[in-house]
Amino acid sequence: MIYYIIICQVDISYCSFVIPFVFFVYLCRLTSL
């Protein structure tokens, strides 16, 4: 997750795409368990 934060500081548009996607995948894995 730290890696994504570093990218965020470099490219905010990339951040706004990746963070919700990662969160969504994480949420799906939680609900599947």
N, C-alpha and C positions, 0 to 999 in steps of 0.2 A: 504494500500500500504506500509505503514511503516513496517507492519508485514513481508512482503515479503523481504524487504531490510534487516531486521534482519536475516532472513533465509539465505539470500545471503551471509552474512558474515560468517555464520556457514558452509554452504554447497554450494559451487559454482556450482556444477553439477545440484543440485536441482533447483537452481536459473535459470540456463540457460534453463531449461525445463519449469518452471512455468511462468516466466515473459513473454515470447512470447505467451504462451497460454492465460494468463490473458489479455494481450494486444489485442489478436485476438478476444476474447469474447467481450471486451469493444468496439472494433471497429465495430463488428457486431451489437451490441446494438445501437450504434450511427447511423449506416446506416439504421437500421430498423425504427428508429424514423424519 
